[in-house]
Amino acid sequence: MDSTEDKRENTFLGSGWAFPVSFSVGNYQLNTSSNETNINESINIILNTRKGERTLEANFGSGLQQFMFRKIDPNLKGEIIETIKFSLLRYEPRILVQEVRVATTDLTNGVIEILIIYIYSQTNTRHNYVFPFHLKEGTNLSRK
């Protein structure tokens, strides 16, 4: 398959502003993303957005921040999994989430890793996305 056919086949994946929003150095044009990159950026925006943060769409986002400072246990992991599945089902129609896994990577610093396995709804192509989530807010305070 040549690249022209490939581009035409993946047009349903969409394109839009790159996130974070940036401009190209040479011609000062807005950078855009498309296809798989656009979907990964969309997932990242959904997972990082707090409920009520968007003025015109108060329910947009996952609200994962509500789980900060909570004890890491199986109940917390189950709540995170359900929250992610629901928010991606509602706000990212281009994918079908197959599985969400939550793993504790750094218990001391409160870091968990979220693995999202999904397929593109129109092509059945399988992909995954790893999202690092910090349960404790990072600070640079040192003890004297």
Buried (B, 14 or more C-beta within 10 A) or exposed (E): EEEEEEEEEBEEBEEEEBBEEEEEEEEEEEEEBBBBBBBBBBBBBBBBBEBEEEEEEEEBBBBBBEBEEEEBEEEBBEBBBEBBBEBBEEBBEBBBBEEBEBEEEEEEEBBBBBEBEBBBEEEEEEBEBEBEBEBEEEEEEEEE
